[in-house]
Amino acid sequence: MPLLQVVLSQVLSWRCLCQVLFVVGTGLAAVVAAWTARLLVRHAWFMHRLSCFSKPPANSWILGHLGQMRSTEEGLLDVDELVQTYKHSCSWFLGPFYHLVRLFHPDYVKPLLMAPGTMTAHHFPSADFNLHPRLHLYPPNIPGHSLLLSNGEEWSRKRRLLTPAFHFDILKNYVAIFNTSTDTMHEKWRRLVAEGTTNIEMFDQVILMTLDSLLKCAFSYNSNCQQSTSEYVSAIVELSDLIIDRRQRILHHCDWIYWKTEQGKRFKKALSIVHRFTREVVQKRRALISQQGATETGSTIAPQRKKDFVDIILLSKDEDGQGLTDEEIQAEANTFMFAGHDTTASAICWTLYNLARHDHYQEKCRQEVMELMQGRDEHKVEEDLSSLPFTTMCIRESLRLHAPVQAVTRRYTQDMALPGGCTVPTGAICLVSIYGTHHNPDVWTNPHDFDPLRFDPTNKEGLASHAFIPFSSGPRNCIGQKFALAELRVVVALTLLRFRLSPGVNPELGGSVRGVRRLPQLVLRAEGGLWLQVEPLNQQEDT
């Protein structure tokens, strides 16, 4: 009898367990079915709402255009084809998950970029890594986001607090730093030439130079990164490489998977180095400012030094007398470094490349710089770079032809009306194609040619206001664009003053003169690097 009871109890327990598992399984299946149904209904709704836009051929109704965006030269040629075919805009679907409108005409771009900043959203779900790759530089445990990722009133407040850091009078103080960092880079070039190396890869050189400048401007920190290794600079470079690697691995877009991979562990380690550095700088600087304030209220006055980026945003206050927290300042400083070094480096490299390919424009710019520098210290470019009109035209044309950032994304908190009766529904992603707008043949004559005269004041009268948007436009434009342009002018002017440039050859191609293939990653680069031949203009100095 006891044996029978034991057997029956086991049978009943297994039966109960099976019943529990059945109920749980049924519940999970119902949740998945409901989620799938909701996803498909949402997809059908967006398909209907975006039917006013032309739709390029898709893989299928459910997959859409998944896999058709390529970060290669061919991907840019695909954009050219889209612009030729659809003229101003088209819809685009990445599976049933992301619903985009791609725009590449000034008339369609303008109402979106000029919308009030408080109704424009930059932040996307973390899974949308391919559309917003820098998102994971700011972990969710840090309160608030940087200006780049903030929305609504938070964005508006931060924009007001950060604007003083980019005032023209502040930028004038940075020109001397740009000169010094450029001098260091040019000394490296002279040493390479003296050793017999005249074929130089530009991105490796210029990125270190822009990082050198940014560290001095942001933190008053002399890293000497152009001459020796720096843990902080190495971490920034590694993070950029890991972000690019992550974009190319679809499974790594999932945080749960990525943080368990070797690349994810390296990312966390490099990120901790960057955050530790900025945290220590901000904390020490706040303590120093407090100490100086106490000193100045006493009998002695502390000697004043030029304020850097961290100083200015530490001292900024809103209407209620409140400033940014240490965590918010760290996020802004990290954004300044990450968003500033590679974009500016890309603009410098492509400008030098375009001048190397067009010797007559290069010589005209050089003569303009030499006239400006006549009677001055030839090793120092001052802030009056507006006196270089033709050089500025060449820089602008290079920014049009090879914009560092190929597109910007936006979401809006309400429906957005566009020309032709089209409407972008709330929640859809607007992909504003800077590349497409800059290469639209309906906007620019011979858009793939390098022609600085496009920006001659006499030729700009009929140009649409949003035909040229290398720094985006409107309330949420690039807050650091004046900083970038000032550094760009200094580096280009000093380089033309000291070196003659001509197209180089990628050594990996074995002397082949194959054309440069563009590589749109976080910023526009070149496959295998961007190689130029450099020839010092004053040979006597270098011998």
VEXDREN-2710 file (C-alpha; in Angstrom, 1 decimal):
% VEXDREN-2710
k/r/px/py/pz
1/MET/0.0/0.0/0.0
2/PRO/2.7/2.6/0.8
3/LEU/4.4/1.7/-2.4
4/LEU/1.2/2.3/-4.4
5/GLN/0.9/5.7/-2.7
6/VAL/4.4/6.6/-3.7
7/VAL/3.9/5.6/-7.3
8/LEU/0.5/7.5/-7.5
9/SER/2.1/10.7/-5.9
10/GLN/4.9/10.7/-8.4
11/VAL/2.4/10.2/-11.3
12/LEU/0.3/13.0/-10.0
13/SER/3.3/15.3/-9.5
14/TRP/4.5/14.7/-13.0
15/ARG/1.0/15.3/-14.3
16/CYS/0.8/18.6/-12.3
17/LEU/4.2/19.6/-13.6
18/CYS/3.2/18.9/-17.2
19/GLN/0.0/21.0/-16.6
20/VAL/2.1/23.9/-15.2
21/LEU/4.5/23.7/-18.2
22/PHE/1.5/23.6/-20.6
23/VAL/0.0/26.7/-19.0
24/VAL/3.3/28.5/-19.0
25/GLY/4.0/27.5/-22.6
26/THR/0.6/28.5/-23.7
27/GLY/1.0/31.9/-22.0
28/LEU/4.3/32.5/-23.6
29/ALA/3.0/31.6/-27.0
30/ALA/0.0/33.9/-26.5
31/VAL/2.4/36.8/-25.5
32/VAL/4.6/36.1/-28.6
33/ALA/1.6/35.9/-30.8
34/ALA/0.2/39.2/-29.4
35/TRP/3.6/40.9/-29.8
36/THR/3.9/39.7/-33.4
37/ALA/0.4/40.7/-34.2
38/ARG/1.0/44.2/-32.8
39/LEU/4.3/44.5/-34.7
40/LEU/2.6/43.5/-38.0
41/VAL/-0.3/45.8/-37.4
42/ARG/2.1/48.7/-36.7
43/HIS/4.1/47.8/-39.8
44/ALA/0.9/47.8/-41.9
45/TRP/-0.1/51.2/-40.4
46/PHE/3.3/52.8/-41.3
47/MET/3.2/51.2/-44.8
48/HIS/-0.2/52.9/-45.3
49/ARG/0.9/56.2/-43.8
50/LEU/4.1/56.4/-45.9
51/SER/2.4/55.3/-49.1
52/CYS/2.5/59.0/-50.3
53/PHE/6.2/58.5/-50.7
54/SER/7.7/56.5/-53.6
55/LYS/9.1/53.2/-52.5
56/PRO/12.1/51.6/-54.1
57/PRO/11.9/47.8/-54.8
58/ALA/12.0/45.9/-51.6
59/ASN/13.0/42.3/-50.7
60/SER/9.5/41.5/-49.5
61/TRP/6.6/43.1/-47.6
62/ILE/7.9/41.8/-44.3
63/LEU/11.7/42.3/-44.8
64/GLY/11.5/45.6/-46.7
65/HIS/14.9/47.0/-47.6
66/LEU/16.8/45.1/-44.9
67/GLY/20.4/44.6/-46.0
68/GLN/20.3/47.1/-48.9
69/MET/22.2/49.9/-47.0
70/ARG/25.9/49.4/-47.6
71/SER/28.7/51.4/-45.9
72/THR/30.9/51.2/-49.0
73/GLU/31.7/53.0/-52.2
74/GLU/28.9/51.0/-53.8
75/GLY/26.5/52.2/-51.1
76/LEU/27.2/55.8/-52.0
77/LEU/26.6/55.0/-55.6
78/ASP/23.2/53.4/-54.6
79/VAL/22.3/56.8/-53.0
80/ASP/23.2/58.5/-56.3
81/GLU/20.8/56.1/-58.1
82/LEU/18.1/56.8/-55.5
83/VAL/18.5/60.6/-56.0
84/GLN/18.4/60.2/-59.8
85/THR/15.3/58.1/-59.7
86/TYR/13.2/59.7/-56.9
87/LYS/14.5/63.3/-57.0
88/HIS/13.5/64.4/-53.5
89/SER/12.5/61.5/-51.1
90/CYS/11.4/57.9/-50.8
91/SER/10.2/55.5/-48.1
92/TRP/12.5/52.8/-46.7
93/PHE/11.7/49.9/-44.4
94/LEU/14.1/47.8/-42.3
95/GLY/12.0/44.8/-41.7
96/PRO/8.8/45.4/-39.7
97/PHE/10.9/47.3/-37.1
98/TYR/12.1/50.6/-38.6
99/HIS/10.2/52.8/-41.0
100/LEU/12.2/55.6/-42.6
101/VAL/11.7/58.5/-45.0
102/ARG/15.0/59.2/-46.9
103/LEU/15.2/62.8/-48.0
104/PHE/17.7/64.4/-50.4
105/HIS/16.3/67.7/-51.7
106/PRO/16.5/71.1/-49.9
107/ASP/12.8/71.8/-50.2
108/TYR/12.0/68.5/-48.3
109/VAL/14.9/68.8/-45.9
110/LYS/14.2/72.3/-44.8
111/PRO/10.9/71.9/-42.9
112/LEU/12.3/68.9/-41.0
113/LEU/15.6/70.5/-39.9
114/MET/14.0/73.9/-39.1
115/ALA/11.4/72.3/-36.8
116/PRO/11.6/73.5/-33.2
117/GLY/14.3/71.6/-31.3
118/THR/11.8/70.7/-28.5
119/MET/9.7/68.6/-30.9
120/THR/12.7/66.9/-32.5
121/ALA/14.0/63.6/-31.0
122/HIS/17.5/62.3/-31.5
123/HIS/17.2/59.3/-29.2
124/PHE/16.5/55.9/-30.6
125/PRO/16.1/52.5/-29.0
126/SER/19.4/50.9/-28.1
127/ALA/18.8/48.1/-30.7
128/ASP/18.9/50.8/-33.4
129/PHE/22.7/50.7/-33.3
130/ASN/23.1/50.9/-37.1
131/LEU/21.3/54.3/-37.2
132/HIS/22.9/55.8/-34.1
133/PRO/26.2/54.1/-33.5
134/ARG/27.5/56.5/-30.8
135/LEU/24.6/55.7/-28.6
136/HIS/26.5/53.2/-26.5
137/LEU/29.2/55.7/-25.5
138/TYR/26.7/56.8/-22.9
139/PRO/25.7/53.9/-20.6
140/PRO/22.1/54.0/-19.2
141/ASN/23.4/54.2/-15.6
142/ILE/24.6/57.8/-16.2
143/PRO/21.8/60.2/-15.3
144/GLY/20.7/62.1/-18.4
145/HIS/22.3/62.2/-21.9
146/SER/24.6/64.6/-23.6
147/LEU/23.1/67.4/-25.8
148/LEU/23.4/65.0/-28.8
149/LEU/20.9/62.6/-27.4
150/SER/18.7/64.8/-25.3
151/ASN/15.1/65.8/-26.2
152/GLY/12.5/68.3/-25.3
153/GLU/13.1/70.8/-22.5
154/GLU/16.2/68.9/-21.4
155/TRP/17.8/69.5/-24.8
156/SER/16.7/73.2/-24.8
157/ARG/18.3/73.8/-21.4
158/LYS/21.5/72.1/-22.2
159/ARG/21.8/73.9/-25.6
160/ARG/21.5/77.3/-23.7
161/LEU/24.1/76.3/-21.2
162/LEU/26.6/75.0/-23.8
163/THR/26.3/77.8/-26.3
164/PRO/28.8/80.2/-24.4
165/ALA/31.5/77.5/-24.8
166/PHE/31.4/78.1/-28.6
167/HIS/31.2/81.9/-28.7
168/PHE/33.5/83.6/-31.2
169/ASP/35.6/85.3/-28.4
170/ILE/36.2/81.8/-26.9
171/LEU/37.2/80.3/-30.3
172/LYS/39.8/83.0/-30.7
173/ASN/41.7/81.6/-27.7
174/TYR/41.8/78.2/-29.4
175/VAL/43.5/79.4/-32.6
176/ALA/46.9/79.4/-30.9
177/ILE/46.3/75.8/-29.9
178/PHE/45.4/74.8/-33.5
179/ASN/48.7/76.4/-34.6
180/THR/50.8/74.5/-32.1
181/SER/49.2/71.1/-32.8
182/THR/49.6/71.7/-36.6
183/ASP/53.2/72.6/-36.0
184/THR/53.8/69.3/-34.3
185/MET/52.2/67.3/-37.1
186/HIS/54.2/69.2/-39.7
187/GLU/57.5/68.5/-37.8
188/LYS/56.6/64.8/-38.1
189/TRP/56.1/65.1/-41.8
190/ARG/59.5/66.8/-42.2
191/ARG/61.2/64.0/-40.3
192/LEU/59.5/61.4/-42.5
193/VAL/60.5/63.3/-45.7
194/ALA/64.1/63.5/-44.3
195/GLU/64.0/59.8/-43.9
196/GLY/62.9/59.3/-47.5
197/THR/59.2/58.9/-46.9
198/THR/57.1/61.3/-48.9
199/ASN/54.0/59.2/-49.3
200/ILE/51.9/59.7/-46.2
201/GLU/48.5/58.3/-45.0
202/MET/46.6/61.4/-43.9
203/PHE/43.9/60.0/-41.5
204/ASP/46.4/58.5/-39.1
205/GLN/48.3/61.7/-38.9
206/VAL/45.4/64.2/-38.8
207/ILE/43.3/62.3/-36.3
208/LEU/46.1/62.4/-33.7
209/MET/46.5/66.1/-34.4
210/THR/42.8/66.9/-33.9
211/LEU/42.8/64.8/-30.7
212/ASP/45.8/66.8/-29.5
213/SER/44.0/70.0/-30.1
214/LEU/40.7/68.9/-28.5
215/LEU/42.4/67.7/-25.3
216/LYS/44.1/71.1/-25.0
217/CYS/40.9/73.0/-25.8
218/ALA/38.6/70.8/-23.7
219/PHE/40.7/70.0/-20.6
220/SER/43.9/72.1/-20.9
221/TYR/45.6/68.7/-21.1
222/ASN/48.8/68.3/-23.0
223/SER/48.8/64.6/-24.0
224/ASN/51.7/64.7/-26.3
225/CYS/49.7/62.1/-28.2
226/GLN/51.3/63.0/-31.6
227/GLN/54.7/62.0/-30.3
228/SER/54.0/59.2/-27.8
229/THR/51.2/56.9/-26.8
230/SER/48.5/58.1/-24.5
231/GLU/46.1/55.7/-22.6
232/TYR/43.2/58.1/-23.0
233/VAL/43.8/58.7/-26.8
234/SER/44.3/55.0/-27.4
235/ALA/41.0/54.3/-25.7
236/ILE/39.2/56.8/-27.9
237/VAL/40.7/55.4/-31.1
238/GLU/39.9/51.8/-29.9
239/LEU/36.2/52.8/-29.2
240/SER/35.9/54.3/-32.6
241/ASP/37.2/51.0/-34.2
242/LEU/35.0/48.9/-32.0
243/ILE/31.9/50.9/-32.9
244/ILE/32.6/50.4/-36.6
245/ASP/33.2/46.6/-36.0
246/ARG/29.9/46.4/-34.1
247/ARG/27.9/48.0/-36.9
248/GLN/29.0/45.2/-39.2
249/ARG/27.9/42.3/-37.0
250/ILE/24.1/42.1/-36.8
251/LEU/24.1/39.9/-33.6
252/HIS/26.3/42.4/-31.8
253/HIS/23.5/45.0/-32.1
254/CYS/21.9/43.1/-29.2
255/ASP/23.4/44.4/-25.9
256/TRP/22.9/41.0/-24.1
257/ILE/25.1/39.3/-26.7
258/TYR/27.6/42.0/-27.3
259/TRP/28.7/42.5/-23.7
260/LYS/29.6/38.8/-23.5
261/THR/31.9/38.9/-26.5
262/GLU/35.6/39.7/-26.5
263/GLN/34.8/43.0/-28.4
264/GLY/32.2/44.0/-25.8
265/LYS/34.6/43.4/-23.0
266/ARG/37.3/45.5/-24.8
267/PHE/34.6/48.2/-25.4
268/LYS/33.7/48.4/-21.7
269/LYS/37.4/48.5/-20.7
270/ALA/38.2/51.4/-23.1
271/LEU/35.0/53.2/-22.1
272/SER/35.9/53.0/-18.4
273/ILE/39.3/54.6/-19.2
274/VAL/37.6/57.5/-21.0
275/HIS/35.0/58.0/-18.3
276/ARG/37.6/57.8/-15.5
277/PHE/39.7/60.5/-17.2
278/THR/36.8/62.9/-17.7
279/ARG/35.4/62.3/-14.2
280/GLU/38.7/63.1/-12.6
281/VAL/39.2/66.2/-14.7
282/VAL/35.7/67.6/-14.0
283/GLN/36.0/66.9/-10.2
284/LYS/39.5/68.5/-9.9
285/ARG/38.4/71.5/-12.0
286/ARG/35.3/72.1/-9.9
287/ALA/37.4/72.0/-6.7
288/LEU/39.9/74.4/-8.3
289/ILE/37.1/76.8/-9.3
290/SER/35.6/76.7/-5.8
291/GLN/39.1/77.3/-4.3
292/GLN/39.7/80.3/-6.6
293/GLY/36.3/81.7/-5.7
294/ALA/37.2/81.5/-2.0
295/THR/40.6/83.1/-2.7
296/GLU/39.1/86.0/-4.7
297/THR/36.7/86.8/-1.8
298/GLY/39.7/87.1/0.5
299/SER/42.6/89.5/0.4
300/THR/44.4/88.1/-2.6
301/ILE/43.3/87.7/-6.2
302/ALA/44.2/84.4/-7.9
303/PRO/46.0/84.8/-11.3
304/GLN/43.6/84.2/-14.2
305/ARG/44.2/81.7/-17.0
306/LYS/42.3/81.2/-20.2
307/LYS/39.2/79.2/-19.7
308/ASP/38.8/75.8/-21.5
309/PHE/35.6/74.0/-22.4
310/VAL/35.2/72.3/-19.0
311/ASP/35.7/75.7/-17.2
312/ILE/33.0/77.4/-19.2
313/ILE/30.3/74.7/-18.9
314/LEU/31.1/74.4/-15.1
315/LEU/30.5/78.1/-14.7
316/SER/27.3/78.2/-16.9
317/LYS/24.0/78.7/-15.1
318/ASP/20.4/78.6/-16.3
319/GLU/17.7/81.1/-15.4
320/ASP/17.2/79.4/-12.0
321/GLY/20.9/79.7/-11.2
322/GLN/21.4/75.9/-11.7
323/GLY/24.3/74.5/-13.7
324/LEU/25.1/71.1/-15.1
325/THR/25.9/68.2/-12.8
326/ASP/29.3/66.5/-12.9
327/GLU/27.8/63.6/-14.7
328/GLU/26.2/65.8/-17.3
329/ILE/29.5/67.7/-17.9
330/GLN/31.3/64.4/-18.3
331/ALA/28.8/63.4/-21.0
332/GLU/29.2/66.7/-22.8
333/ALA/33.0/66.5/-22.6
334/ASN/32.9/63.0/-24.0
335/THR/30.6/64.1/-26.8
336/PHE/33.0/67.1/-27.6
337/MET/35.9/64.6/-27.9
338/PHE/34.1/61.8/-29.8
339/ALA/32.0/64.0/-32.2
340/GLY/34.8/66.5/-32.7
341/HIS/38.0/64.7/-33.5
342/ASP/37.0/62.4/-36.3
343/THR/34.6/64.7/-38.1
344/THR/37.1/67.6/-38.2
345/ALA/39.9/65.2/-39.2
346/SER/37.8/63.8/-42.1
347/ALA/37.0/67.4/-43.3
348/ILE/40.8/68.3/-43.2
349/CYS/41.9/65.1/-45.0
350/TRP/39.4/65.4/-47.8
351/THR/40.1/69.1/-48.3
352/LEU/43.8/68.4/-48.6
353/TYR/43.0/65.5/-51.0
354/ASN/40.9/67.7/-53.2
355/LEU/43.5/70.4/-53.4
356/ALA/46.2/67.8/-54.1
357/ARG/44.1/66.6/-57.1
358/HIS/43.6/70.2/-58.4
359/ASP/47.0/71.8/-58.4
360/HIS/45.8/75.1/-59.9
361/TYR/43.3/75.6/-57.0
362/GLN/46.0/74.6/-54.5
363/GLU/48.4/77.2/-55.9
364/LYS/45.8/79.9/-55.9
365/CYS/45.0/79.1/-52.2
366/ARG/48.7/79.1/-51.4
367/GLN/49.2/82.5/-52.9
368/GLU/46.2/83.9/-50.9
369/VAL/47.7/82.5/-47.7
370/MET/51.1/83.9/-48.5
371/GLU/49.7/87.4/-49.1
372/LEU/47.8/87.2/-45.8
373/MET/50.9/86.1/-44.0
374/GLN/53.2/88.7/-45.5
375/GLY/55.1/90.6/-42.8
376/ARG/53.8/88.2/-40.1
377/ASP/55.2/85.3/-38.1
378/GLU/55.1/82.6/-40.8
379/HIS/54.6/79.9/-38.1
380/LYS/51.4/81.4/-36.7
381/VAL/48.0/81.9/-38.4
382/GLU/45.9/84.5/-36.6
383/GLU/42.1/84.4/-36.2
384/ASP/41.4/86.8/-39.2
385/LEU/41.0/83.8/-41.5
386/SER/37.9/85.4/-43.2
387/SER/40.6/87.2/-45.2
388/LEU/41.0/83.9/-47.2
389/PRO/37.9/84.0/-49.4
390/PHE/39.1/81.6/-52.1
391/THR/40.6/79.1/-49.6
392/THR/37.2/79.2/-47.8
393/MET/35.4/78.5/-51.0
394/CYS/37.6/75.5/-51.6
395/ILE/36.9/74.3/-48.0
396/ARG/33.2/74.7/-48.5
397/GLU/33.3/72.8/-51.8
398/SER/35.2/70.0/-50.2
399/LEU/32.6/69.8/-47.4
400/ARG/29.9/69.6/-50.1
401/LEU/31.7/66.9/-52.2
402/HIS/33.0/64.9/-49.2
403/ALA/30.9/65.8/-46.2
404/PRO/32.3/64.1/-43.0
405/VAL/28.8/63.0/-41.9
406/GLN/26.7/61.4/-44.7
407/ALA/23.3/61.7/-43.0
408/VAL/21.5/62.7/-39.9
409/THR/18.4/61.1/-38.4
410/ARG/15.4/62.7/-36.7
411/ARG/12.1/61.6/-35.1
412/TYR/9.3/64.1/-34.4
413/THR/6.6/64.2/-31.7
414/GLN/3.9/65.2/-34.3
415/ASP/3.2/64.7/-38.0
416/MET/5.4/66.7/-40.3
417/ALA/4.0/68.1/-43.5
418/LEU/6.3/68.2/-46.6
419/PRO/5.9/69.7/-50.1
420/GLY/3.7/67.8/-52.6
421/GLY/1.1/66.8/-49.9
422/CYS/3.4/64.3/-48.2
423/THR/3.3/63.8/-44.5
424/VAL/5.9/62.1/-42.2
425/PRO/3.8/60.4/-39.4
426/THR/4.8/60.7/-35.8
427/GLY/7.4/58.0/-34.9
428/ALA/8.8/57.5/-38.4
429/ILE/12.5/58.0/-38.7
430/CYS/13.6/60.8/-41.1
431/LEU/17.0/60.0/-42.6
432/VAL/18.2/63.4/-44.0
433/SER/20.8/62.5/-46.6
434/ILE/23.5/65.1/-46.5
435/TYR/25.4/63.2/-49.2
436/GLY/22.2/62.9/-51.4
437/THR/21.4/66.6/-51.0
438/HIS/25.0/67.6/-51.8
439/HIS/25.0/65.4/-54.9
440/ASN/21.5/66.1/-56.2
441/PRO/21.8/67.1/-59.9
442/ASP/18.5/69.0/-59.6
443/VAL/20.3/71.2/-57.1
444/TRP/23.9/71.2/-58.2
445/THR/25.3/71.3/-61.8
446/ASN/27.8/68.5/-62.3
447/PRO/27.5/67.5/-58.6
448/HIS/30.5/65.1/-58.6
449/ASP/33.0/67.7/-59.9
450/PHE/35.2/69.8/-57.5
451/ASP/34.3/73.4/-58.4
452/PRO/35.0/76.0/-55.6
453/LEU/33.5/78.7/-57.8
454/ARG/30.0/77.3/-56.8
455/PHE/30.5/79.2/-53.6
456/ASP/31.6/82.5/-55.2
457/PRO/29.1/85.1/-53.8
458/THR/28.0/85.9/-57.3
459/ASN/27.0/82.3/-58.0
460/LYS/25.2/81.7/-54.7
461/GLU/22.2/83.9/-55.3
462/GLY/19.9/81.2/-56.7
463/LEU/21.0/78.5/-54.3
464/ALA/18.4/77.0/-52.0
465/SER/19.1/77.8/-48.3
466/HIS/19.4/74.0/-47.4
467/ALA/21.3/72.9/-50.5
468/PHE/24.6/73.0/-48.4
469/ILE/24.2/71.3/-45.0
470/PRO/27.5/69.7/-43.9
471/PHE/26.8/70.6/-40.3
472/SER/23.0/70.0/-40.5
473/SER/20.9/73.0/-40.0
474/GLY/18.2/74.6/-37.8
475/PRO/17.9/74.5/-34.0
476/ARG/19.7/71.1/-33.7
477/ASN/22.6/71.9/-36.0
478/CYS/26.1/71.1/-35.0
479/ILE/26.9/73.3/-32.1
480/GLY/30.6/73.0/-32.7
481/GLN/30.7/73.9/-36.4
482/LYS/32.5/77.3/-35.9
483/PHE/35.1/75.4/-33.8
484/ALA/35.6/72.9/-36.7
485/LEU/35.7/75.5/-39.4
486/ALA/38.3/77.5/-37.5
487/GLU/40.6/74.5/-37.0
488/LEU/40.0/73.5/-40.6
489/ARG/41.1/76.9/-41.9
490/VAL/44.2/77.0/-39.7
491/VAL/45.4/73.5/-40.7
492/VAL/44.8/74.0/-44.4
493/ALA/46.5/77.4/-44.4
494/LEU/49.6/76.3/-42.6
495/THR/49.8/73.1/-44.6
496/LEU/49.7/75.0/-48.0
497/LEU/52.2/77.5/-46.6
498/ARG/54.7/74.7/-45.9
499/PHE/54.0/71.8/-48.2
500/ARG/53.1/71.1/-51.8
501/LEU/50.6/68.3/-52.1
502/SER/49.9/65.7/-54.8
503/PRO/48.0/62.4/-55.0
504/GLY/49.7/59.5/-53.3
505/VAL/49.6/55.8/-53.7
506/ASN/48.4/53.1/-51.3
507/PRO/51.4/50.8/-50.8
508/GLU/49.1/47.8/-50.5
509/LEU/48.1/48.3/-54.1
510/GLY/51.7/47.8/-55.3
511/GLY/52.0/51.1/-57.0
512/SER/48.6/51.0/-58.7
513/VAL/47.0/54.4/-59.3
514/ARG/43.5/53.1/-58.8
515/GLY/41.1/55.8/-57.7
516/VAL/40.2/56.4/-54.1
517/ARG/37.2/54.4/-52.9
518/ARG/35.1/56.3/-50.3
519/LEU/34.3/54.5/-47.1
520/PRO/31.3/55.9/-45.1
521/GLN/31.7/54.8/-41.6
522/LEU/31.2/57.0/-38.5
523/VAL/32.7/59.7/-40.8
524/LEU/33.7/59.6/-44.4
525/ARG/37.1/57.8/-44.8
526/ALA/38.9/56.0/-47.7
527/GLU/39.4/52.3/-48.2
528/GLY/43.0/51.5/-47.4
529/GLY/43.6/55.1/-46.2
530/LEU/43.9/58.5/-47.9
531/TRP/47.5/58.8/-49.2
532/LEU/49.2/62.0/-50.3
533/GLN/52.7/63.0/-51.5
534/VAL/54.1/65.8/-49.4
535/GLU/56.9/68.1/-50.6
536/PRO/58.4/70.7/-48.2
537/LEU/58.3/74.1/-49.9
538/ASN/61.5/75.3/-48.1
539/GLN/64.0/72.6/-48.9
540/GLN/66.8/74.5/-47.3
541/GLU/65.1/74.4/-43.9
542/ASP/64.7/70.6/-44.2
543/THR/68.3/69.8/-45.2
END
